[in-house]
Amino acid sequence: MDAAVKDGRKGFVATMAPYFRPRPIAALLLGISSGFPLALLLGTMTFWLAKVGIEKKTIGFAVGLTTPYTLKFLWAPLIDRFKLPILTGLFGQRRAWLFFVQALLFVSVWMLGASHPELHLGLFAFWAIVTAFLGATQDIVIDAYRIEILSEEELPHGTANNQFGYRLGAFIAGVGTIAIASSEGWGLGWGMGYGLTALCIIPGIIAAFWAGPGLHDRVLAKQTTSPSIGQWLETTIIGPFREFLQRRGAILILLFVLIYKLGDAMGQVMLNPMIVELGFSDTEFIAINKLVGFWGLIVGIALAAPFMAWLGMGRALFVSGVLMMVSNLMFVILAMKGHSNTWLTIAVATEQVTSGIGLTVFVTYLSGLSNIAYTATQFALLSSFAAVGRTWLSAPAGYAADRLGWPGFWLMTMVVALPGLVLLWLLWQRGFVVESVRQPGAEDAVTP
């Protein structure tokens, strides 16, 4: 028994040790900077709009203000190849873009917080779109940089750490911003809440100095001559998309990415308005939806890497998809019970544990599909397709909640999740790519 216990402990330590390596920790810090802008534009924004009396239908379509996240693949090729004057020479391609975009993002978040949507909805929408564009651009840089600083062995744990950091940033953007702004918290107002949250750019800056240049900088360093216009267009615009689309099952993979998390996305859009409508106070919102949910998410993310190692990528995607779908049943019960702290705690904890597993598995899958030579463009393409489901396919969620009521709405989100699972099964049956295309030593094999 003692030997078995010791072996178990050694196995646990071996499983957890990669989380604490320098590059995975850098990925965690990058995740904090990556996670806060979208959280401000989704969860916190919908809560803010509900509190100032904006109707559900408008809130549902306000999520469309995050459209830049669905289109970021259009300018991602420039992030891969265009060199910023002075900054690129000082810091390298990825870090130069990161610092440049973060400076602009800091300003736009401050302006968004000061826009008073109940009085100036147009001004609010403008700064929301600007923040979404800069947040999406920061994601292009961070996602590419994260993939490039992680080895094949570290990719699952680094991705899990990145998702932990992402959710920590989202947690700060949710709990922190609301606590600062709310009259039940510090009472400093939404402008100060959003402005102080903008300081979440700092962990990304620290990570960039700690981790140093990524593999993409080595690729660019191998270029001994300046490319012609035709060569530049080929490597910057055409090459990344052609390389991906020539893979077996590329179209089905893109369709799968588009709809896999649709049910989960529709639920997330309307969760906060439902909490407000059911009469939960700001204090209850912070304590249950954020604190309980945050720790539930951490558990899910921590389980994700062993989960993938145990099941393999294909099975992990399928099982986590089923878990996320079934977790919405808890919100059906909550909607039927009404103002119940017990059921809100159960629903949020269940949803966040399953979401932590599912999102980490999904992002690891997308990361593995990205060729190091075109990391920014290809990951942006894949994540943009995922964002379409979150932004536009889920935009009618407000109408659905209005017509079906909250119990019917949450049942609908479960049904909406089924096509993604069916498509994954189809991909699996046809033998298309469901595992990582990255191989050890890929950094030596890529060509620009």
C-alpha positions, 0 to 999 in steps of 0.5 A, a space after each residue: 500500500 505504501 509503495 502504491 501511495 508513493 507511486 501515486 504521488 510521484 505520478 501526480 507530481 509528474 503530471 502537475 510539474 509541467 504547469 510550473 515550468 517557465 514557459 507555461 507560467 509565461 503563458 499564464 501571464 499572457 492569458 491574464 492580459 488576453 482575457 480581460 477585454 472580451 470579458 468587459 465586452 460580454 459578461 460585465 457589459 451585459 450586466 452593466 446594460 441590464 443594471 441601467 435598464 437596457 432591454 434584453 433584445 438590445 443586450 442580445 444584439 449588443 454582443 455584435 459589438 464584439 464582431 472584430 473577434 470574428 474578423 481578426 483573420 483578415 488582418 492577422 497576416 499583417 501581424 505575422 509579417 509587417 514590421 513596426 518601425 523601431 519597435 520590431 528592431 528592439 523587441 522582435 515581431 511578436 513583442 513589438 506588436 504586443 506592446 504597441 497594441 496594449 498601449 492603445 487598448 489601455 486608452 480605449 478601455 478607459 474611454 469605454 468605461 466613461 461612455 455612459 451607455 444609458 445616456 450616450 449609447 452611440 458613443 458607448 458602441 463606438 468605444 466598444 467596437 474600438 476596444 473589441 478591435 484592439 482586444 482581438 488584435 492583442 489576441 492575434 499576437 498573444 495566441 501566436 506568441 503563446 504557441 511559439 514559446 511552448 514546446 510540443 511537450 509543454 503545449 497542453 499544460 501551457 494551454 491550460 495555464 493560458 486558459 487559467 490566466 485568461 479566466 483570471 483576467 476575465 475574473 478581474 474584469 467581472 468581479 473586480 470591475 463590478 466591485 469597484 463600480 457597484 454601489 454595493 462595493 467600492 462605489 467608484 463608478 463604471 469609468 473607474 472600474 473599467 479604467 483600473 481593469 485596463 491595468 491587466 495589460 501589465 502581466 502580458 508585458 512581464 511575460 513578454 520580457 521573461 519569455 523572450 522572442 518566439 519561434 516566428 522571429 527565428 523564421 523571419 531571421 532565416 530570410 537573408 533577402 528582402 522578398 518581392 511584392 509577389 513573394 510577400 503576398 504569397 507568404 503573408 496573405 495566400 500561403 497561410 490560408 492555402 496551407 490550411 485549406 489543402 488539408 484533408 477535411 479542412 472545410 468540415 474542421 472549420 464548420 465544426 469549429 464554428 458550431 462546437 460551442 454554440 449552445 454554450 455561447 448562447 447561454 453565456 450571453 443571457 446568463 447575466 441578464 437572467 441573474 439580474 431578472 431573477 432578483 439576485 443582488 450585486 453581492 450575490 452575483 459576485 459571491 456566487 457567479 464569480 467566486 464559485 464559478 472562478 474556482 470551478 473553472 480552475 478545477 476544470 482547467 487543472 483537469 484538462 491536461 490529464 483529461 486529454 492525456 487519458 482520452 486523446 484529443 478526439 475523445 476529449 473533444 467529444 466527452 467535454 462537449 457532452 459535459 458542457 451540454 448537460 451542464 446547461 440542465 442545471 440552469 433549467 432547474 435554476 430558472 424554474 426555482 427562481 431566486 435560489 442561491 443554492 441552485 445558482 451555486 450548483 448551476 454555476 459550479 457545474 457549468 464552470 468545471 465543464 467549461 474549464 475542461 471543454 474550453 482548454 481542450 478546444 483551444 489546445 486542439 486549435 493550437 495544434 492545428 496552427 503551422 508555426 510558419 503562419 501561427 498568427 494567421 491560422 490560429 486567428 482564422 480558427 478562433 475567428 470561426 469559433 467567435 462567429 458562433 459566439 457573436 452572431 449565431 448567438 446574437 438572437 439569444 435575447 429574442 429566444 429568451 423573450 419568446 421561450 422564457 428562461 427554462 425553455 431557453 436553456 433547454 434550447 441551448 442543449 439542443 443547439 449543442 447537438 450538431 457540433 457533437 454530430 459533426 465531430 463524430 462525422 470528422 472522426 468517422 472519416 478519419 480527418 485530422 483531430 490530433 495536433 499537426 505540430 511535431 517535436 522539432 517543428 521549429 526547425 522544419 518550418 519555412 516561410 
